[in-house]
Each structure stands twice: as C-alpha cells, then as structure tokens.
Amino acid sequence: QRRVRAGIIESAFKIEGHDFRLVDVGGQRSERRKWLHCFQDVTAIIFCVSMSEYDQMLHEDSTVRRTEESMKLFEEICNSKWFGEVDIILFLNKYDLFKDKIGAVDMKQAFPDYDGGLDLKKGREFLIHKYLSLNHNTSKNIFHHITTATNTENIRNVFNDVTNIIISQAVASSGLKV
C-alpha cells in the first residue's frame, strides 16, 4: 500500500566519513512546486520508480497511469536546465511485486508499444529502456538499479554503489584526481 506523503523530509547522515543529505520531496503533483530550492548544488538525484504500478492510476487523477506520470516527471528532471550536469540514480523498485504481477497483467495495457507479453525479463528491460530513453541530455549520466526495498542485502549493495557514484562525482567535480 502506497503511503501518501506531503511536504519535504530532509535527512543528514555520515557514511565512512562522508556527509550526505537526502531530501525526499514526495511524489504528489501538489508537492512539486516546493522542490526547486532543494536541488541547489546537489551531486546526484535519486529517482525512485515503482515497477509494479504500471496498471494503476494516480490518486490525484484517476485518468492517468502512475507509470505515465512517473515517466513524465523523470523526463522533465532529466532535461531540465536546473539539473543540467546532475547525474541521476534511477531506482526501479518493488521488483518483487513486479515479478508477481508481470506473469498475470500484460504491460501492453499501459504501453501499446510493449510486445513482450507476460515475460519477466522483457518487461524489466522494456521499463529500463523506456526510462533511459527519456534523457535527451547526452552529458547526463543515469545509473539504474533494480531494487526490492524489503531485501536488505539488495539495498545494502545498491546503497554501496550509490555511495561510490556520489563520491566519485564529488571528487571529479572538485577537480581532484584519484
């Protein structure tokens, strides 16, 4: 069950001597106008997608699919002048639920161009390609990860990768050579 969040939640933490600030801006349309000031001087954006919601509609607008809205927002962020050189880490989350659903609910109902039927691998690769193709900024890096938030080992490995990406980007932008 999706929890409706409002407002901005900011968390600061330290990992292996590095300071991190994570800003959760929530997903609702009504919250988006509050986002811009949160992204000054960021190293990377973590964009979370629910893979399993391709057949579900928005709470705010029952005529729009959640994945359609997510892709629209992802495209806006990728190609926004405000985030020109900011790398994006794309979390394709809820893979466990996606695995269960894709065997019963064809993605073609949400994506007329999808022709992979009920095949897990084809569905996964289709979603990855759809999101990555929305980036029109050739200088922007997008790192994608398939995640299951309830799998602590998976999240630990992904978080280690994300930490390395962020630290590498910060070092590169400072002009230091490793």
C-alpha positions as CSV (number, residue, x, y, z in Angstrom):
1,Q,0.0,0.0,0.0
2,R,1.3,3.4,-1.0
3,R,1.7,6.0,1.7
4,V,0.7,9.4,0.7
5,R,3.4,11.8,1.8
6,A,3.2,15.6,1.8
7,G,6.0,18.0,2.4
8,I,9.7,17.7,2.2
9,I,11.7,15.4,4.5
10,E,15.4,16.0,4.8
11,S,17.9,13.6,6.4
12,A,21.5,14.2,7.1
13,F,23.9,11.3,7.8
14,K,27.5,10.3,7.6
15,I,28.9,7.2,6.0
16,E,32.6,6.3,6.2
17,G,33.5,9.9,7.0
18,H,31.4,11.4,4.1
19,D,28.4,13.7,4.8
20,F,25.2,13.0,3.0
21,R,22.0,14.9,2.8
22,L,19.0,13.1,1.4
23,V,15.9,15.1,0.5
24,D,12.6,13.3,0.0
25,V,10.3,15.6,-1.9
26,G,7.3,13.3,-2.1
27,G,5.6,12.3,-5.3
28,Q,2.3,14.2,-5.5
29,R,1.8,16.9,-8.1
30,S,0.8,19.3,-5.4
31,E,4.2,19.0,-3.8
32,R,6.3,19.6,-6.9
33,R,6.3,23.4,-6.7
34,K,8.2,23.1,-3.4
35,W,11.1,21.1,-4.9
36,L,13.3,23.5,-6.7
37,H,15.0,25.1,-3.8
38,C,16.0,21.6,-2.5
39,F,18.3,21.0,-5.5
40,Q,20.9,23.7,-5.4
41,D,24.4,22.3,-5.5
42,V,23.3,18.6,-5.5
43,T,25.7,15.9,-6.6
44,A,23.1,13.4,-7.7
45,I,19.4,12.9,-7.8
46,I,17.9,9.6,-6.7
47,F,14.7,9.0,-8.6
48,C,12.5,6.1,-7.3
49,V,10.0,4.3,-9.5
50,S,7.6,1.5,-8.6
51,M,7.9,-1.1,-11.3
52,S,4.7,-2.8,-10.2
53,E,2.4,0.2,-10.7
54,Y,2.2,0.2,-14.5
55,D,-1.5,-0.8,-14.3
56,Q,-2.5,1.6,-11.5
57,M,-3.9,5.1,-11.7
58,L,-2.9,8.2,-9.8
59,H,-4.7,9.1,-6.6
60,E,-5.0,12.7,-7.8
61,D,-6.2,11.9,-11.3
62,S,-7.9,8.6,-12.0
63,T,-7.4,9.0,-15.7
64,V,-3.6,9.0,-15.6
65,R,-1.4,5.9,-15.0
66,R,1.1,6.2,-12.3
67,T,4.0,5.0,-14.5
68,E,2.9,7.5,-17.2
69,E,3.1,10.3,-14.6
70,S,6.4,9.0,-13.3
71,M,8.0,8.9,-16.8
72,K,6.7,12.5,-17.5
73,L,8.4,13.7,-14.3
74,F,11.6,11.8,-15.0
75,E,11.8,13.3,-18.4
76,E,11.3,16.8,-17.0
77,I,14.0,16.3,-14.4
78,C,16.5,14.7,-16.9
79,N,16.1,17.5,-19.4
80,S,15.7,20.5,-17.0
81,K,18.1,23.3,-17.2
82,W,18.2,23.3,-13.4
83,F,19.7,19.8,-13.3
84,G,21.9,20.0,-16.4
85,E,25.0,18.3,-15.2
86,V,23.5,16.5,-12.2
87,D,23.6,12.7,-12.5
88,I,20.6,10.6,-11.8
89,I,20.4,7.3,-10.0
90,L,17.3,5.6,-11.1
91,F,15.8,3.0,-8.6
92,L,13.4,0.7,-10.3
93,N,11.8,-0.5,-7.1
94,K,9.3,-3.1,-6.0
95,Y,10.8,-5.7,-8.3
96,D,9.4,-8.5,-6.1
97,L,5.8,-7.2,-6.8
98,F,6.6,-6.6,-10.4
99,K,7.8,-10.3,-10.8
100,D,4.4,-11.4,-9.4
101,K,2.3,-9.0,-11.4
102,I,4.0,-9.3,-14.8
103,G,3.0,-13.0,-15.0
104,A,-0.7,-12.1,-14.8
105,V,-1.1,-8.5,-16.1
106,D,0.3,-7.7,-19.5
107,M,2.1,-4.4,-19.7
108,K,0.6,-3.8,-23.1
109,Q,-2.5,-2.3,-21.4
110,A,-0.3,0.6,-20.2
111,F,2.2,0.6,-23.1
112,P,0.8,0.0,-26.5
113,D,4.3,-0.4,-27.9
114,Y,5.2,-3.2,-25.5
115,D,5.2,-6.6,-27.1
116,G,6.8,-8.8,-24.5
117,G,3.7,-10.4,-23.2
118,L,4.0,-11.8,-19.7
119,D,7.7,-12.3,-19.8
120,L,9.6,-11.0,-16.8
121,K,12.9,-10.2,-18.5
122,K,11.3,-8.5,-21.5
123,G,9.1,-6.4,-19.1
124,R,12.1,-5.4,-17.0
125,E,14.2,-4.5,-20.0
126,F,11.3,-2.6,-21.5
127,L,10.8,-0.4,-18.4
128,I,14.6,0.3,-18.2
129,H,14.7,1.3,-21.8
130,K,11.6,3.5,-21.5
131,Y,13.1,5.5,-18.7
132,L,16.6,5.7,-20.1
133,S,15.3,6.9,-23.5
134,L,13.6,9.9,-21.8
135,N,17.0,11.5,-21.2
136,H,17.9,13.8,-24.1
137,N,20.9,15.3,-22.3
138,T,24.0,13.5,-23.7
139,S,26.2,14.8,-20.9
140,K,24.0,13.4,-18.1
141,N,24.8,10.0,-16.6
142,I,21.9,7.8,-15.5
143,F,22.7,4.8,-13.3
144,H,19.9,2.4,-12.9
145,H,19.3,-0.3,-10.3
146,I,16.6,-2.9,-9.9
147,T,15.6,-2.9,-6.2
148,T,13.4,-4.6,-3.7
149,A,13.3,-2.3,-0.7
150,T,12.4,-5.1,1.7
151,N,15.5,-7.1,0.7
152,T,18.2,-5.6,3.0
153,E,21.1,-7.2,1.2
154,N,20.0,-5.9,-2.2
155,I,19.5,-2.4,-0.7
156,R,22.9,-2.6,1.0
157,N,24.6,-3.4,-2.3
158,V,22.7,-0.8,-4.2
159,F,23.5,1.8,-1.5
160,N,27.2,1.0,-1.7
161,D,27.1,1.5,-5.4
162,V,25.2,4.8,-5.0
163,T,27.7,6.0,-2.4
164,N,30.6,5.2,-4.7
165,I,28.9,7.1,-7.6
166,I,28.2,10.1,-5.5
167,I,31.7,10.2,-4.0
168,S,33.3,9.8,-7.5
169,Q,31.1,12.6,-8.9
170,A,32.0,14.9,-6.0
171,V,35.7,14.2,-6.4
172,A,35.5,14.7,-10.2
173,S,33.6,18.0,-9.8
174,S,36.2,19.3,-7.4
175,G,39.0,18.8,-9.9
176,L,40.8,16.2,-7.9
177,K,42.3,13.2,-9.5
178,V,42.0,9.8,-7.9
